[in-house]
Amino acid sequence: MRKMGRLIAMMLSAAVMIALLTGCSDDNRLTERVAEFEEGCNTLDVEQILDTFDPRVSGKYRMGLDLMEIVSGKSTEELLGSIIGVIPSDVDREEVLSLVTFEVETMDIGEETAEVLTVMEYELMGREYKYHVIFHCVYYIDDWYISYITLG
């Protein structure tokens, strides 16, 4: 009987550990996803930025950017602001993107969706800017992706 009690206790402990690690894993992956997005912005790497988005919508962004590039004659980097609408339109978006940082403040994680509240910061012409930005994320095919981004 004692062995059975110990076995049950060990199984419960293992289950709690798995639950805790799984929760931490989501936090870590969402933080990594925001960091990947930030790195793509800083290097003006459109492909890296689009790779952070839900694959069900990133393909549409890619096609739209390709079409807009052909029609407008502007580079993909210049058109990037159409994806990242949280950056004010009256500034040089390419310069801002190369300087922007995102610091994760809080997360609200559900089974298939999450909201990651961040502080977006950048300095432009000697002035510091800070905005609350929310990354709305979805869990799709065993990973977290950005669905869309809003000001918070």
NORSULGI-V646400 format. One record per backbone hydrogen bond with DSSP energy under -1.0 kcal/mol. NH is the residue of the N-H (numbers start at 0). CO is the residue of the C=O. Records with the same first field share a line. If there is no record, write none. Layout:
NH->CO ; CO
This chain:
4->0
5->1
6->2
7->3
8->4
9->5
10->6
11->7
12->8
13->9
14->10
15->11
16->12
17->13
18->14
19->15
20->16
21->17
22->18
23->19
24->20
25->21
26->22
27->23
28->24
29->25
30->26
31->27
32->28
33->29
34->30
35->31
36->32
37->33
38->34
39->35
40->36
41->37
42->38
43->40
44->39
45->43
48->44
49->45
50->46
51->48
52->49
53->145
56->53
57->53
60->56
61->57
62->58
63->59
64->60
65->61
66->62
67->63
68->64
69->65
70->66
71->67
72->68
78->74
81->78
82->79
83->79
84->82
86->83
92->90
95->91
96->92
97->93
98->95
99->95
100->120
102->118
104->116
105->116
107->114
109->112
113->136
114->107
115->134
116->105
117->132
118->102
119->130
120->100
121->128
123->126
126->123
128->121
130->119
132->117
133->149
134->115
135->147
136->113
137->144
138->111
139->142
144->137
145->51
146->135
147->135
149->133
151->131
